[in-house]
Amino acid sequence: MAELPGPGQGGEEQVEPARSEAHERARKINPAYAEGELIKVGWAGNQAEAELIQGLLLENGIPSSLRRSMGFDVPDFLAAGPRDIYVPASGAEVARGLLDDTGMARPSERDEGGPRLGQALKIAAVLVLVGGGVVLLAWLLQPG
């Protein structure tokens, strides 16, 4: 019976089976994409969508982290509410390109506070107009 070559004897290196789910996920990470500070590369509408994007990034060797978006960081939301997706700086460009290619990219205005800022400005404008109308009406109805 022929003896199988061991590591360093010209054969393939034997791969240790994953000890846990976390160990299996860690083996998928490309070290070249795991360096630097965390940078926001996108967002998802809810936790399920965010985990789908996170899995897509991991399959391409890019580690990622999720965080509830500002204003939605209340535990009562559970899985609802938007999530921000962060990756290390060395993998940010690849992650953005990957999300663009798959059609999962979001409008860039969101990263700069777009919809929330725009909505806040609309609410402020309505409040100013209503307040001005009330003041004008009170002034017109003043006696003498």
MARBA-3410 file (N, C-alpha, C, O; in Angstrom, 1 decimal):
144
0.8,-1.2,0.0,0.0,0.0,0.0,0.9,1.2,0.0,1.9,1.3,0.7 ~ 0.5,2.2,-0.9,1.3,3.4,-1.0,1.1,4.4,0.1,-0.1,4.5,0.6 ~ 2.1,5.0,0.6,2.0,6.0,1.7,1.6,7.3,1.1,2.2,7.8,0.1 ~ 0.6,8.0,1.7,0.3,9.4,1.3,1.3,10.4,1.7,1.8,10.3,2.9 ~ 1.7,11.3,0.8,2.6,12.3,1.2,2.0,13.3,2.3,0.9,13.7,2.1
2.8,13.7,3.2,2.4,14.6,4.3,2.8,16.0,3.9,3.3,16.2,2.8 ~ 2.4,17.0,4.7,2.8,18.4,4.5,4.3,18.5,4.3,5.1,18.0,5.1 ~ 4.7,19.2,3.2,6.1,19.5,3.0,6.8,18.3,2.2,8.0,18.4,1.9 ~ 6.0,17.3,1.9,6.6,16.2,1.1,6.1,16.1,-0.3,6.0,15.1,-0.9 ~ 5.7,17.3,-0.9,5.3,17.3,-2.2,3.8,17.2,-2.4,3.3,17.4,-3.5
3.0,16.8,-1.4,1.6,16.7,-1.6,0.9,17.9,-1.2,1.5,18.9,-0.7 ~ -0.4,17.9,-1.3,-1.2,19.1,-0.9,-1.2,19.2,0.6,-1.3,18.2,1.3 ~ -1.3,20.4,1.1,-1.3,20.6,2.5,-2.7,20.2,3.0,-3.7,20.7,2.4 ~ -2.8,19.5,4.1,-4.1,19.1,4.6,-4.8,20.3,5.3,-4.1,20.9,6.1 ~ -6.0,20.5,5.0,-6.7,21.6,5.6,-7.5,21.2,6.8,-8.3,20.2,6.7
-7.3,21.8,7.9,-8.0,21.5,9.1,-9.4,21.8,9.0,-9.7,22.9,8.5 ~ -10.3,21.0,9.4,-11.8,21.3,9.3,-12.1,22.4,10.2,-11.5,22.6,11.3 ~ -13.1,23.2,9.9,-13.5,24.4,10.7,-14.0,23.9,12.0,-14.8,22.9,12.1 ~ -13.6,24.5,13.1,-14.0,24.2,14.5,-15.3,24.8,14.8,-16.1,24.2,15.6 ~ -15.7,25.9,14.2,-16.9,26.6,14.5,-17.3,27.4,13.3,-16.5,27.6,12.3
-18.5,28.0,13.3,-18.9,28.9,12.2,-18.0,30.1,12.1,-17.7,30.6,11.0 ~ -17.7,30.7,13.3,-16.8,31.8,13.3,-15.4,31.5,12.7,-14.8,32.3,12.0 ~ -14.9,30.3,13.0,-13.6,29.9,12.5,-13.7,29.7,10.9,-12.8,30.1,10.2 ~ -14.8,29.2,10.5,-15.0,29.0,9.0,-15.0,30.4,8.3,-14.5,30.6,7.2 ~ -15.7,31.3,8.9,-15.8,32.7,8.3,-14.5,33.4,8.3,-14.1,34.1,7.4
-13.7,33.2,9.4,-12.4,33.9,9.5,-11.5,33.4,8.5,-10.6,34.1,8.0 ~ -11.6,32.1,8.1,-10.7,31.5,7.0,-11.0,32.1,5.6,-10.1,32.0,4.8 ~ -12.2,32.7,5.4,-12.5,33.2,4.1,-11.9,34.6,3.9,-11.9,35.1,2.8 ~ -11.5,35.3,5.0,-11.0,36.7,4.9,-9.7,36.8,4.2,-8.8,36.0,4.6 ~ -9.6,37.6,3.3,-8.3,37.9,2.6,-7.5,39.0,3.5,-8.0,40.1,3.6
-6.4,38.6,4.0,-5.6,39.6,4.9,-5.4,40.9,4.2,-5.2,41.9,4.9 ~ -5.3,40.9,2.9,-5.0,42.2,2.2,-6.1,43.2,2.3,-5.9,44.4,2.2 ~ -7.3,42.7,2.6,-8.5,43.5,2.7,-8.9,43.8,4.1,-9.9,44.4,4.4 ~ -8.0,43.4,5.1,-8.4,43.5,6.5,-7.5,44.6,7.2,-7.4,44.5,8.4 ~ -7.0,45.6,6.5,-6.1,46.5,7.2,-6.7,47.9,7.1,-7.4,48.3,6.1
-6.5,48.7,8.1,-6.9,50.1,8.2,-8.2,50.3,9.0,-8.8,49.4,9.5 ~ -8.5,51.6,9.1,-9.7,52.0,9.8,-11.0,51.6,9.0,-10.9,51.4,7.8 ~ -12.1,51.5,9.8,-13.4,51.1,9.1,-13.9,52.3,8.4,-13.9,53.4,8.9 ~ -14.4,52.0,7.2,-15.0,53.0,6.3,-16.4,52.6,5.8,-16.6,51.4,5.5 ~ -17.3,53.5,5.9,-18.7,53.2,5.4,-18.7,53.0,3.9,-18.3,53.9,3.2
-19.2,51.9,3.4,-19.2,51.7,2.0,-20.7,51.6,1.5,-20.9,51.6,0.3 ~ -21.6,51.5,2.4,-23.0,51.4,1.9,-24.0,51.3,3.1,-23.6,51.4,4.3 ~ -25.2,51.0,2.8,-26.2,50.8,3.8,-27.3,49.8,3.3,-27.4,49.6,2.1 ~ -28.0,49.2,4.2,-29.1,48.3,3.8,-30.3,48.7,4.6,-30.3,49.4,5.6 ~ -31.5,48.4,4.0,-32.7,48.8,4.6,-33.1,48.1,5.9,-33.9,48.7,6.6
-32.6,46.9,6.1,-32.9,46.2,7.3,-31.8,45.2,7.6,-30.9,45.1,6.8 ~ -31.9,44.5,8.7,-30.9,43.6,9.1,-30.7,42.4,8.1,-29.5,42.0,7.8 ~ -31.8,41.9,7.6,-31.6,40.7,6.7,-30.9,41.1,5.4,-30.0,40.4,5.0 ~ -31.2,42.3,4.9,-30.5,42.8,3.7,-29.1,43.1,4.0,-28.2,42.8,3.2 ~ -28.8,43.6,5.2,-27.4,43.9,5.6,-26.6,42.6,5.7,-25.4,42.6,5.3
-27.2,41.6,6.3,-26.5,40.3,6.4,-26.2,39.7,5.0,-25.2,39.0,4.8 ~ -27.1,39.9,4.1,-26.9,39.4,2.7,-25.7,40.0,2.1,-24.9,39.4,1.5 ~ -25.7,41.4,2.2,-24.5,42.1,1.7,-23.2,41.7,2.4,-22.2,41.6,1.7 ~ -23.3,41.5,3.7,-22.1,41.1,4.5,-21.6,39.8,4.0,-20.4,39.5,3.9 ~ -22.6,38.8,3.7,-22.2,37.5,3.2,-21.5,37.6,1.8,-20.5,36.9,1.5
-22.1,38.5,1.0,-21.5,38.7,-0.4,-20.1,39.2,-0.3,-19.2,38.8,-1.0 ~ -19.8,40.2,0.6,-18.5,40.7,0.8,-17.6,39.6,1.4,-16.4,39.6,0.9 ~ -18.0,38.8,2.3,-17.2,37.8,2.9,-16.8,36.8,1.9,-15.7,36.3,1.9 ~ -17.7,36.4,1.0,-17.4,35.4,-0.1,-16.3,35.9,-1.0,-15.6,35.2,-1.7 ~ -16.1,37.2,-1.0,-15.0,37.8,-1.8,-13.8,38.2,-1.0,-12.9,39.0,-1.5
-13.8,37.7,0.2,-12.6,38.0,1.1,-12.6,39.3,1.9,-11.6,39.6,2.5 ~ -13.7,40.0,1.9,-13.7,41.3,2.5,-14.5,41.2,3.8,-15.7,40.9,3.8 ~ -13.8,41.5,4.9,-14.5,41.5,6.2,-15.4,42.7,6.3,-15.0,43.8,5.8 ~ -16.5,42.6,7.0,-17.3,43.8,7.2,-18.0,43.8,8.6,-18.0,42.8,9.3 ~ -18.5,45.0,8.9,-19.2,45.2,10.2,-20.4,46.0,9.9,-20.5,46.8,9.1
-21.5,45.7,10.7,-22.8,46.3,10.6,-23.0,47.2,11.8,-22.6,46.9,12.9 ~ -23.7,48.3,11.6,-24.1,49.2,12.7,-25.4,49.8,12.3,-25.6,50.2,11.2 ~ -26.3,49.9,13.3,-27.6,50.6,13.1,-27.3,52.0,12.7,-26.4,52.7,13.3 ~ -28.0,52.5,11.7,-27.9,53.9,11.3,-28.3,54.9,12.4,-29.2,54.5,13.2 ~ -27.8,56.1,12.4,-28.2,57.1,13.4,-29.7,57.3,13.3,-30.3,57.4,12.3
-30.2,57.4,14.5,-31.7,57.7,14.6,-32.4,56.4,14.7,-33.6,56.4,15.1 ~ -31.8,55.3,14.3,-32.5,53.9,14.4,-31.7,53.0,15.3,-31.9,51.8,15.3 ~ -30.9,53.6,16.2,-30.1,52.8,17.1,-30.8,52.4,18.4,-30.2,52.4,19.5 ~ -32.1,52.2,18.3,-32.9,51.9,19.5,-33.2,50.4,19.5,-33.6,49.8,18.5 ~ -32.9,49.7,20.6,-33.1,48.2,20.6,-34.5,47.8,20.3,-34.7,46.7,19.8
-35.5,48.7,20.5,-36.9,48.3,20.2,-37.1,48.0,18.7,-38.1,47.4,18.3 ~ -36.2,48.5,17.8,-36.4,48.3,16.4,-36.1,46.8,16.0,-36.5,46.4,14.9 ~ -35.3,46.1,16.8,-34.9,44.7,16.6,-34.3,44.6,15.2,-33.2,45.3,15.0 ~ -34.8,43.9,14.3,-34.2,43.7,13.0,-34.6,44.8,12.0,-34.1,44.9,10.9 ~ -35.6,45.6,12.3,-36.1,46.7,11.4,-35.1,47.9,11.5,-34.3,48.0,12.4
-35.2,48.7,10.5,-34.4,49.9,10.4,-33.1,49.7,9.6,-32.6,48.6,9.6 ~ -32.6,50.8,9.1,-31.4,50.7,8.2,-30.1,50.3,9.0,-30.0,50.6,10.2 ~ -29.2,49.7,8.3,-27.9,49.4,8.8,-26.8,50.0,7.9,-26.9,50.0,6.7 ~ -25.8,50.5,8.5,-24.6,51.0,7.8,-23.6,49.9,7.7,-23.5,49.1,8.7 ~ -22.9,49.7,6.6,-22.0,48.7,6.3,-20.6,49.3,6.3,-20.3,50.2,5.5
-19.7,48.8,7.1,-18.3,49.3,7.2,-17.3,48.2,6.8,-17.6,47.0,7.2 ~ -16.3,48.5,6.1,-15.2,47.6,5.8,-13.9,48.3,6.1,-13.8,49.5,6.2 ~ -12.8,47.5,6.3,-11.5,48.1,6.5,-11.1,48.9,5.3,-11.5,48.6,4.2 ~ -10.2,50.0,5.5,-9.8,50.9,4.4,-9.2,50.2,3.2,-9.4,50.6,2.1 ~ -8.5,49.1,3.5,-7.8,48.4,2.4,-8.8,47.7,1.4,-8.4,47.4,0.3
-10.0,47.4,1.9,-11.0,46.7,1.1,-12.1,47.6,0.6,-13.1,47.1,0.0 ~ -12.1,48.9,1.0,-13.2,49.8,0.7,-13.5,49.9,-0.8,-14.6,49.8,-1.2 ~ -12.5,50.2,-1.6,-12.7,50.3,-3.1,-13.2,49.1,-3.7,-14.1,49.1,-4.5 ~ -12.7,47.9,-3.3,-13.1,46.7,-3.9,-14.6,46.4,-3.5,-15.4,45.9,-4.3 ~ -14.9,46.7,-2.2,-16.3,46.5,-1.7,-17.3,47.4,-2.5,-18.3,47.0,-2.9
-16.9,48.7,-2.7,-17.8,49.6,-3.4,-18.0,49.1,-4.8,-19.1,49.1,-5.4 ~ -16.9,48.7,-5.5,-17.0,48.2,-6.8,-17.9,46.9,-6.9,-18.7,46.8,-7.8 ~ -17.7,46.0,-5.9,-18.5,44.8,-5.9,-20.0,45.2,-5.7,-20.9,44.6,-6.3 ~ -20.3,46.1,-4.8,-21.7,46.5,-4.6,-22.3,47.2,-5.8,-23.5,47.0,-6.1 ~ -21.5,48.0,-6.5,-21.9,48.6,-7.7,-22.2,47.6,-8.8,-23.3,47.7,-9.5
-21.4,46.6,-9.0,-21.5,45.6,-10.0,-22.8,44.7,-9.7,-23.4,44.2,-10.7 ~ -23.1,44.5,-8.5,-24.3,43.6,-8.2,-25.6,44.4,-8.1,-26.7,43.8,-8.0 ~ -25.5,45.7,-8.3,-26.8,46.5,-8.2,-27.2,46.8,-6.8,-28.4,47.2,-6.6 ~ -26.4,46.5,-5.8,-26.8,46.7,-4.4,-26.3,48.1,-3.9,-26.6,48.4,-2.7 ~ -25.7,48.9,-4.7,-25.2,50.2,-4.3,-26.4,51.1,-4.1,-27.5,51.0,-4.7
-26.3,52.0,-3.1,-27.3,52.9,-2.8,-26.9,54.3,-3.3,-25.7,54.5,-3.6 ~ -27.9,55.2,-3.4,-27.5,56.5,-3.8,-26.4,57.1,-2.9,-26.5,57.0,-1.7 ~ -25.5,57.8,-3.5,-24.4,58.4,-2.6,-24.9,59.4,-1.7,-24.2,59.7,-0.7 ~ -26.0,60.0,-2.0,-26.5,61.1,-1.1,-26.8,60.5,0.3,-26.8,61.2,1.3 ~ -27.1,59.2,0.4,-27.4,58.6,1.6,-26.2,58.6,2.5,-26.3,58.9,3.7
-25.0,58.4,2.0,-23.8,58.4,2.7,-23.5,59.8,3.3,-22.8,59.9,4.3 ~ -24.0,60.8,2.7,-23.8,62.2,3.1,-25.0,62.7,3.9,-25.1,63.9,4.1 ~ -25.9,61.8,4.3,-27.0,62.3,5.1,-28.2,62.7,4.2,-29.2,63.3,4.7 ~ -28.2,62.3,2.9,-29.1,62.7,1.9,-30.6,62.7,2.3,-31.2,63.7,2.7 ~ -31.2,61.5,2.3,-32.7,61.4,2.5,-33.1,62.0,3.9,-34.1,62.7,4.0
-32.3,61.7,4.9,-32.7,62.2,6.3,-32.5,63.7,6.3,-33.3,64.4,6.9 ~ -31.4,64.2,5.7,-31.2,65.7,5.7,-32.3,66.3,4.9,-32.9,67.4,5.3 ~ -32.6,65.8,3.7,-33.6,66.4,2.9,-35.0,66.4,3.6,-35.8,67.4,3.5 ~ -35.3,65.3,4.2,-36.6,65.2,4.9,-36.6,66.2,6.1,-37.7,66.8,6.3 ~ -35.6,66.3,6.8,-35.5,67.3,7.9,-35.7,68.7,7.4,-36.4,69.5,8.1
-35.1,69.0,6.3,-35.2,70.4,5.7,-36.7,70.7,5.3,-37.2,71.8,5.5 ~ -37.3,69.7,4.7,-38.7,69.8,4.3,-39.6,70.1,5.6,-40.5,70.9,5.5 ~ -39.4,69.3,6.6,-40.2,69.5,7.8,-39.9,70.9,8.4,-40.9,71.5,8.9 ~ -38.7,71.3,8.4,-38.4,72.6,9.0,-39.1,73.7,8.1,-39.6,74.7,8.7 ~ -39.0,73.6,6.8,-39.7,74.6,6.0,-41.2,74.6,6.2,-41.8,75.7,6.3
-41.8,73.5,6.4,-43.3,73.4,6.7,-43.6,74.1,8.0,-44.5,74.9,8.1 ~ -42.7,73.8,9.0,-42.9,74.4,10.3,-42.8,75.9,10.3,-43.5,76.7,10.9 ~ -41.8,76.4,9.5,-41.6,77.9,9.4,-42.8,78.5,8.7,-43.3,79.6,9.1 ~ -43.3,77.9,7.6,-44.5,78.4,6.9,-45.7,78.4,7.8,-46.5,79.4,7.8 ~ -46.0,77.3,8.5,-47.1,77.3,9.4,-47.0,78.3,10.5,-48.0,79.0,10.8
-45.8,78.4,11.1,-45.6,79.4,12.2,-45.8,80.8,11.7,-46.4,81.6,12.3 ~ -45.3,81.1,10.5,-45.5,82.4,9.9,-46.9,82.7,9.6,-47.4,83.8,9.8 ~ -47.7,81.7,9.2,-49.1,81.9,8.9,-49.9,82.1,10.2,-50.8,83.0,10.2 ~ -49.5,81.4,11.3,-50.2,81.7,12.5,-49.9,83.1,13.0,-50.8,83.8,13.5 ~ -48.6,83.5,13.0,-48.3,84.9,13.4,-49.0,85.9,12.6,-49.5,86.9,13.1
-49.1,85.7,11.3,-49.8,86.7,10.4,-51.3,86.7,10.7,-51.9,87.8,10.8 ~ -51.9,85.6,10.9,-53.3,85.5,11.3,-53.5,86.2,12.6,-54.5,86.9,12.8 ~ -52.7,86.0,13.6,-52.8,86.6,14.9,-52.7,88.2,14.8,-53.4,88.9,15.4 ~ -51.8,88.6,13.9,-51.6,90.0,13.7,-52.8,90.7,13.0,-53.2,91.8,13.4 ~ -53.4,90.0,12.1,-54.6,90.5,11.4,-55.8,90.5,12.2,-56.7,91.4,12.1
-55.9,89.6,13.2,-57.1,89.5,14.0,-57.0,90.4,15.3,-57.9,90.3,16.1 ~ -55.9,91.1,15.5,-55.7,91.9,16.7,-56.8,93.0,16.6,-57.0,93.7,15.6 ~ -57.4,93.3,17.8,-58.3,94.4,17.8,-57.6,95.7,17.8,-56.5,95.9,18.4 ~ -58.1,96.7,17.1,-57.7,98.1,17.0,-56.4,98.3,16.7,-56.0,99.5,16.6
END
